[in-house]
Amino acid sequence: MIRYALRCERGHEFESWFQSSSVYDSQRKRGLVTCPACDSAKVEKAIMAPQISRKGKPKTIDVPAAAPTAETTPNQLVMSPQERELVTKLRELRDHVVKNADNVGKKFPEEARKMHYGESKPRSIYGEATSEEARSLVEEGVEVAPLPILPGDRN
């Protein structure tokens, strides 16, 4: 992961994290990197001092955080309007599943198999499965799909 200090055409400064410099370049070219203050897609890297690790006690520096705007909250990823819309729709989908299906917890693989093989009445369920359990279910022909993990879910 790499953190860039960014500045839009109107002079707003902000930071964002990217998997690599090539991911930043690709997202910027597609107009996906936008200013959280004015939504401008004309964004450039700002001058940034590198952080260099050194042995010994780390030095702490207090940096004032930018005040949250109506568009941002602390620790929020900088997203384009299209990304925000996608996250909203994924959250609605997940909320619909949680509201309308039975949570079977760690018994998900067992319950899904029972329904697939006609041992129990089909119904909407969700729960937990390891990647190996999910792969095994798919190989058996059991229809499963992961619930999306969205930005902020694991904070």
N, C-alpha and C positions, 0 to 999 in steps of 0.2 A: 504494500500500500504506500501511496505517496500523497503528501498533502501539498496543495498549491495555494498560495495567496493569489487572489484574483481581483481584477478591477474591471468594471463595465465602462462603456463609453461615457457615462455621466459621472464617473469618478467614484462610484460606490465600491468599497473594498469589502471582500469577504473571503472565506477559505472553504475549500472542499477537498475531500479525499477521493482518490482514484486508484484502481488496481495497478495501473502503470501509466507512464507518460503517453504511450500509444493509445490507451483507452481514453485519456483526456483529449488527445488530438482528434480521435474519431468522434467522440461525443460533441466536441466543440464544432467540428465541421458540419455535423448533422443538426446543429442548433439546439442541442439538449442541455448545454451548460448555460444557465440564465441567471441573471442577477436577482437575488431574493427581494431586493428593495424596489426595483423598477421593471423587472421581467425582461430586460434587454438581453438579447442573445449575442450582442457584440461584446465579448468578454476576452480579456487577455491576461496572461500571467503577470503578476506584479513582482517587483523585486522582493526577494525573501532571503533572510539570513538563514544559512543552514544550521541544523542542530547537530552538533558533534558530540558523540559519547566520549566520556573520559572517566578514568578510574577515580575512585574517591567519592566523597559525599556529593550528591547532585546539588546543583545550585538551582534555586527556584526563583522565578521571575513572575511578578504579578502583572498580568496583561488585562486591561479592561475589556470586557466583552461588549460586543455591539448590542444595543437594545433590541429586543425582539420586536418585529413589526407584525402587522396583521397577517402577513404571508409566512412568517417564520416563528419558530419557537426554539428555545435553547436545545442544542444537540440535534437539531433537525438536519437531515441531508438536504443539500441544495438540489432541487429537482425542477425539471421543466414542467410547464403546464400539462403536457401529455403524460409525463411520468406521474404527476399528482393525480390525474384523472384515472390512470390505470391502478394506482394504489387504492384509490377510493373504491373502484369497482371490485377489486380483489377483496377488500375489507368487507364490502356488502355481501359478496359471495360467501366468504367464510362465516360471517354473522348469520346468514340464511341457513347454512348447514348446521351450525351450532344450535340455532333456535328450533330447527325442524327435524333433527336426527337424534338418535339415542347415543350418548357417550358410553361406550363399552370399555373404555380405558385400555389396559394391557391385554384384554381378551379379544382385541380387534381381529387378529389373524384367525383365531379359533371361530369367532362368530361369523366372519366373512366366509370361511370355508363351509360352515354349516348351511348357510343360505345358498351358497353356490351349488352344493351337492344335494339340496332339497331336504336337508335334515331339520331345518327350521324355516319359519315363514319369512319371506323377504321383507325387509324394512330398511329404512335409511339409518346407517350407523356411522360413527366416527370414533376414533380412538388412537392408540399408540401402536406402532410397529417399528422394529428395527429395519435398517435397509435390507438386511438379509431376508427377514420375514416378508417384506414388501416384494422383493425380487421373486421369492418363492411363490407368492400368491399370483403374481403376474404370469410366471411360467406355467402355473396350473390353469390359467385362463380366468382367474377371478378378477373382476373389474374393480380396480382401486385407483385412487388419485390422492396425492398429498394435499393437505390444506396449506395455503400459502402462509409463509412467515414474512411479515411485512416490516418495513423500517420502524424501529421503536419497540417492536414486540419483545426483544431480548434485552432491553435496557433496564 
